[in-house]
Amino acid sequence: MHLRVTLLLLARVLSGSTQALGETRCAVDPEAGNNTFSAVFDAAIGERITAVSSGVGCTLRVDEAQLSGQASCAVPLSSIRVDNDDTKSDHFRQWATNKKVDPRKCAFKLEVPHLKLEGPVEAMKPVPFEAEGTFTICGRPRDDKGPEKISGTILYLPPGSYRDVRTLRIRAKIEGFNRERYQIGPRWTDGWLARVQQLAPVVATDGTIEVNLFGTEPAKK
């Protein structure tokens, strides 16, 4: 999520570019099919629910001189499938929108305002990172408007190893993500109130979010 910013920096440094340092941009293509999002909620005495999407899109900005950057990512709610089941997917969309927004107009968004590396990285060698990012779900922030902690690795793929342009592969994880802090659930959704008590022990509130992303620079003209 997230992370891409730094990646670009890394990519430039790794490739030994002799160009003047400045701002670099790259993107994660939501149509590529290989940029994935998964969220697992595993209740101790209930179900293990997995929500997945391959529609992750991101824009990244990197300050190559400062080895820092920022990222903005989004996952359309309509692209998320729960346990590959139509009914569960529809219920999740009702919970996420509270039945107040068209699911096609809703997204999970993540802003990573600052990510900084200690130094350059080498090609094909994963580098661990930690950062903070702010989520909104259908425009709703966390109840305290605070950030989520993100950890993961960044891997620089030189031109020709994945595509003909420099690429950053980002793997990131958010643990202890509490959906109720974003008002995702039956208690905030009309028509579900009578089922809250019944669902409480079988649907976990805390889960783990993971993403696997490929951020690429635009092809040179």
C-alpha positions in Angstrom: 0.0 0.0 0.0 1.8 2.6 0.7 5.4 1.9 -0.1 5.6 2.4 -3.8 7.0 5.8 -3.4 10.2 4.6 -1.8 10.4 1.9 -4.3 10.8 4.3 -7.1 13.6 6.0 -5.4 15.3 2.7 -4.9 14.8 1.8 -8.5 16.5 4.9 -9.7 19.4 4.5 -7.4 19.8 0.8 -8.1 19.8 1.3 -11.8 22.7 3.7 -11.5 21.0 6.4 -13.4 23.1 9.4 -14.2 20.2 11.8 -14.7 19.7 14.7 -12.3 17.8 13.6 -9.3 14.2 14.9 -8.9 10.7 13.6 -8.6 9.8 10.3 -10.1 6.3 8.9 -10.6 5.1 5.4 -11.2 1.9 3.5 -11.0 0.2 0.3 -9.9 -2.2 -0.7 -12.7 -5.6 -1.9 -11.4 -6.3 -3.6 -14.7 -3.1 -5.7 -14.7 -4.7 -8.5 -12.7 -1.5 -9.3 -10.6 -1.9 -6.5 -8.0 -3.7 -8.2 -5.2 -5.4 -7.3 -2.0 -6.6 -9.8 0.6 -8.2 -9.4 4.1 -8.6 -12.3 6.4 -10.8 -12.3 9.5 -10.5 -15.5 11.5 -13.0 -15.8 14.4 -11.8 -18.0 17.3 -15.2 -19.9 17.4 -16.6 -19.0 14.0 -15.7 -18.6 10.4 -12.5 -17.7 8.6 -13.5 -15.1 6.1 -11.3 -14.0 3.2 -12.0 -11.0 1.1 -9.9 -10.6 -2.1 -9.5 -8.2 -5.0 -7.1 -7.9 -8.0 -8.2 -4.4 -8.7 -5.6 -2.4 -6.7 -4.5 0.9 -8.2 -1.9 3.3 -6.8 0.0 6.4 -7.8 3.5 7.0 -6.4 5.7 10.0 -6.1 9.4 9.7 -5.1 11.9 12.4 -4.2 15.1 10.7 -5.4 17.4 13.2 -3.8 15.8 12.7 -0.3 15.1 8.9 -0.7 11.5 9.6 0.4 8.1 9.6 -1.2 4.3 9.2 -0.8 1.7 7.0 -2.2 -2.1 6.9 -2.7 -3.9 3.6 -3.3 -7.5 2.5 -3.8 -9.5 -0.8 -4.1 -13.0 -0.5 -5.5 -15.5 -2.1 -3.1 -17.3 -3.7 -6.1 -14.1 -5.6 -7.0 -13.9 -7.4 -3.6 -15.1 -11.0 -3.4 -15.7 -12.7 0.0 -15.0 -16.4 0.0 -15.8 -16.3 -3.7 -19.5 -16.3 -2.7 -22.1 -14.0 -4.2 -24.2 -13.8 -1.0 -21.2 -13.1 1.3 -19.8 -10.6 -1.1 -23.2 -8.7 -1.2 -23.4 -8.8 2.7 -19.9 -7.3 3.0 -20.8 -4.5 0.6 -23.9 -3.7 2.6 -21.8 -3.7 5.8 -19.1 -1.5 4.2 -21.6 1.1 2.7 -24.0 0.8 5.6 -26.5 0.6 2.8 -26.2 4.4 2.3 -23.9 4.5 -0.7 -23.9 2.7 -4.1 -21.1 0.0 -3.8 -19.9 1.0 -7.2 -19.1 4.5 -5.8 -17.3 3.2 -2.8 -13.6 2.3 -2.3 -11.1 1.3 0.3 -8.5 4.1 0.1 -5.0 4.3 1.6 -2.8 7.4 1.9 0.9 7.0 2.8 2.1 10.6 3.3 5.7 9.8 4.0 8.0 6.9 3.5 11.7 7.2 3.9 14.6 4.7 3.2 17.9 4.7 5.0 19.7 4.3 1.8 19.7 2.7 -1.7 18.9 -1.0 -2.3 20.3 -3.6 -4.6 18.5 -5.2 -7.5 16.7 -8.5 -6.7 17.2 -8.1 -2.9 14.1 -7.5 -0.8 14.4 -4.6 1.7 12.2 -4.5 4.8 10.3 -1.3 5.6 7.8 0.1 8.1 5.4 3.0 7.6 2.1 4.5 8.6 -0.9 5.0 6.3 -4.4 6.4 6.7 -7.4 4.4 5.5 -10.9 5.6 4.5 -13.7 3.2 3.7 -16.5 4.8 1.6 -15.0 8.1 2.8 -15.1 7.1 6.5 -11.8 7.4 8.5 -10.9 5.3 11.6 -12.9 6.4 14.6 -9.9 8.3 16.0 -8.7 9.4 12.5 -5.4 7.7 13.3 -3.1 5.7 10.9 -2.5 2.0 10.5 1.0 0.5 10.9 2.3 -1.0 7.7 5.2 -3.4 7.3 6.6 -5.3 4.3 9.4 -5.5 1.7 10.3 -3.7 -1.4 12.1 -5.4 -4.3 13.7 -3.6 -7.2 13.3 -5.4 -10.6 15.6 -4.0 -13.2 14.4 -3.5 -16.8 14.0 -6.8 -18.6 13.5 -8.9 -15.4 9.8 -8.3 -15.2 9.0 -5.6 -17.8 11.0 -3.4 -20.1 10.9 -0.6 -17.5 12.0 -0.4 -13.9 9.6 -2.0 -11.5 9.1 -2.1 -7.8 7.5 -5.1 -6.2 5.8 -4.2 -2.9 4.6 -6.7 -0.4 2.9 -5.2 2.6 0.9 -6.2 5.6 -1.4 -4.5 8.1 -2.1 -6.6 11.2 -4.8 -6.0 13.8 -7.1 -4.1 11.3 -10.4 -3.6 13.2 -13.3 -3.2 10.8 -15.6 -1.9 13.5 -13.4 1.2 13.9 -14.4 2.1 10.4 -18.1 1.2 11.0 -18.0 -1.9 8.8 -20.6 -4.3 10.2 -24.2 -5.1 10.9 -24.7 -2.7 13.8 -24.4 0.3 11.5 -26.4 -1.2 8.6 -30.2 -0.9 8.4 -32.0 -4.2 8.4 -29.1 -6.0 10.2 -29.7 -4.9 13.8 -31.7 -8.0 14.8 -28.8 -10.2 13.6 -26.0 -8.5 15.5 -26.2 -10.7 18.6 -26.3 -13.8 16.5 -23.4 -12.9 14.4 -21.2 -11.5 17.1 -19.3 -14.7 18.1 -18.8 -16.0 14.6 -17.6 -13.0 12.6 -14.3 -11.6 13.7 -13.8 -7.9 14.0 -9.9 -7.9 13.7 -8.1 -9.1 10.6 -4.9 -9.0 8.6 -4.7 -7.1 5.3 -2.0 -8.0 2.7 -1.1 -6.6 -0.7 1.2 -7.7 -3.4 1.9 -4.9 -5.9 4.0 -4.0 -8.9 4.7 -0.4 -9.4 6.2 0.6 -12.8 7.6 3.7 -14.4 6.1 5.0 -17.6 7.9 3.7 -20.7 10.3 6.2 -22.1 9.3 7.7 -25.4 
